């Protein structure tokens, strides 16, 4: 009996009427140090933050090489050129942006 009720509930959820009643999807999560740089570079507000907090990052000749990396990965691979403090500041500013 429980299985029959469960399957009926799944059918109801899968029906087109149920899809129309579903709430709109929630906004995407805030940016973080784990967001790929290329995703940040596609948002003008995030670009402004990166240009302010990490000047030269988006215009570096190596951009095409590291664009798929996150700020966290870049910081770890930078050999100290990109400090934890700088990444933390950029992350805080990115998280303060409106939902995207």
C-alpha positions as CSV (number, residue, x, y, z in Angstrom):
1,X,0.0,0.0,0.0
2,X,2.8,2.4,0.9
3,X,4.5,1.7,-2.4
4,X,1.3,2.4,-4.3
5,X,1.0,5.8,-2.5
6,X,4.6,6.6,-3.2
7,X,4.2,5.9,-6.9
8,X,1.0,7.9,-7.1
9,X,2.9,10.8,-5.5
10,X,5.7,10.6,-8.0
11,X,3.2,10.6,-10.9
12,X,1.6,13.7,-9.4
13,X,4.9,15.4,-9.2
14,X,5.8,14.5,-12.7
15,X,2.5,15.8,-14.2
16,X,2.6,19.0,-16.2
17,X,0.1,20.6,-13.8
18,X,2.5,20.0,-10.9
19,X,5.3,21.6,-12.9
20,X,3.2,24.7,-13.4
21,X,2.6,25.0,-9.7
22,X,6.3,24.6,-8.8
23,X,7.9,27.8,-7.4
24,X,10.4,29.6,-9.5
25,X,14.0,28.4,-9.1
26,X,16.0,30.1,-6.4
27,X,18.8,32.5,-7.4
28,X,22.2,31.0,-7.9
29,X,24.5,30.8,-5.0
30,X,26.9,33.6,-4.3
31,X,30.3,33.6,-5.8
32,X,33.1,32.1,-3.8
33,X,36.8,31.4,-4.0
34,X,35.8,28.1,-5.7
35,X,34.0,29.8,-8.6
36,X,36.0,29.5,-11.9
37,X,37.6,32.8,-13.0
38,X,35.9,32.6,-16.4
39,X,32.5,32.5,-14.8
40,X,33.5,35.6,-12.7
41,X,34.8,37.2,-15.9
42,X,31.4,36.9,-17.5
43,X,29.6,39.0,-14.9
44,X,30.4,42.8,-15.1
45,X,29.8,43.2,-11.4
46,X,32.3,40.4,-10.6
47,X,34.7,41.9,-13.1
48,X,34.6,45.2,-11.2
49,X,35.4,43.4,-8.0
50,X,38.3,41.5,-9.5
51,X,39.7,44.6,-11.1
52,X,39.6,46.4,-7.8
53,X,40.8,43.6,-5.5
54,X,43.1,41.7,-7.8
55,X,44.2,44.2,-10.4
56,X,45.7,42.7,-13.6
57,X,44.2,39.3,-13.0
58,X,41.8,39.4,-15.9
59,X,44.3,41.1,-18.3
60,X,47.2,38.8,-17.6
61,X,48.7,37.2,-20.7
62,X,48.2,33.8,-19.0
63,X,44.5,34.3,-18.6
64,X,43.6,31.7,-21.2
65,X,45.7,29.2,-19.3
66,X,44.2,29.8,-15.8
67,X,40.6,31.0,-16.7
68,X,39.1,27.6,-15.8
69,X,40.7,27.6,-12.4
70,X,39.1,29.0,-9.2
71,X,40.6,31.8,-7.1
72,X,41.5,29.2,-4.5
73,X,43.4,27.1,-7.1
74,X,45.1,30.2,-8.5
75,X,46.2,31.2,-5.0
76,X,47.6,27.7,-4.3
77,X,49.4,27.6,-7.6
78,X,50.8,31.2,-7.4
79,X,53.7,30.4,-5.2
80,X,52.7,33.3,-2.9
81,X,52.1,35.9,-5.6
82,X,48.4,35.8,-4.9
83,X,48.0,36.0,-1.1
84,X,45.3,34.4,1.0
85,X,44.4,37.9,2.3
86,X,43.8,39.2,-1.3
87,X,41.7,36.1,-2.2
88,X,39.7,36.5,1.1
89,X,39.0,40.2,0.3
90,X,37.9,39.4,-3.2
91,X,35.7,36.6,-2.0
92,X,34.0,38.8,0.6
93,X,33.4,41.5,-2.0
94,X,32.1,38.9,-4.5
95,X,29.7,37.5,-1.9
96,X,28.3,41.0,-1.2
97,X,27.1,41.2,-4.8
98,X,23.4,40.8,-5.5
99,X,22.3,37.3,-6.4
100,X,23.0,36.4,-10.0
